[in-house]
Amino acid sequence: MTLTPFQKYMEVQRHRIDVDKWCEGEKISRDPGRDYIFSWIKINGERFRILYETSKCKKCRHWKKCGYKVLVECNDYGEVVESVDAPA
């Protein structure tokens, strides 16, 4: 299944929220709960979108593994190669 660019972005953002929520839970020794997610989106959502749009992760074939990091430079970067049908 091919994801639309928006679906891909949402999956990357959801992963980032999960990582940050887990880190916060470790800090406070409990699950920060659903409110943490809404707070994260309100505080970080716009900035994350901007970082994602300018990151190498947006066009990398490894985006599921580390796209949530929204890196500008990455040693593991691998350009996504669009499949081209062979001429008939």
N, C-alpha and C positions, 0 to 999 in steps of 0.2 A: 504494500500500500504506500503510495506516494503522499507525503504530507504537503499541504499548502505552506507557503512561507509563514503565514500567521499561525498555523497549527504547530509548526516547528518552533517558532518563537515562544509560544505558550508552553510547550513541553520543556524547553530550556529554562524558562522563567519558573515553572513549577518545580523543576529540579533544584534551582537556586534557592527557592523558598524552603524546600524540604531540608537542604543542607544547613541553611541559616537557622531554621527552627530547631533542628537537632542540636546545633551548637549552643543555642540559647537554653535548650532543655538541659544540656550537660552543665551549663553554668549555674542554673537555678535548681538543679536536681529534681526536675519534674517536667512534664509536658506543658509547654507554654499555652497550648490550646488554640482553638480556632481564631480567637481574637488576635493572636500573633500574626496570622496570615493576613488578615485585613489591615492590621497596622503596618506590616511589611509593605504591602501594595501601596498604601497611602504615602509612606515615607520614602520608599525606594523604587517604586514602579516606574516613574518617569525616567529617573537616572539610569535604571537598568536597561530600559528600552533604548536609550541613547547609546549606552555602552555596547549593547548587543548590535545595534545598527553599524557601529564603527569597528566592531571586532572581527578578527580573522575567523572566529568560530562560526559566524553566519554562513560562510562558504566552505567550511571544512567537512571532510567526510567522517571525521571523528567527533562530530558535534554531540552525539548522544553520550559519549564518555566524559567529555570535559567542557562542553559548550557553556555550562553554567558559570564558568570562570570569566567569560567574556574578555578574552585576551586580545591585545593588539598585536603582539608578537608571540609565536609559539614554535618550538622546535619540532613538535609532532604534527604540524599543519600539513594537511593533504587536500589539495583542491578536489572538489567534487567534479567528476568527469561525467558529463551527460552522455547517455547511451545514444548512439547513432545507428539507425537501422541500415543494414547493408543494402545496396541497390538491388532491385529485383532483376 
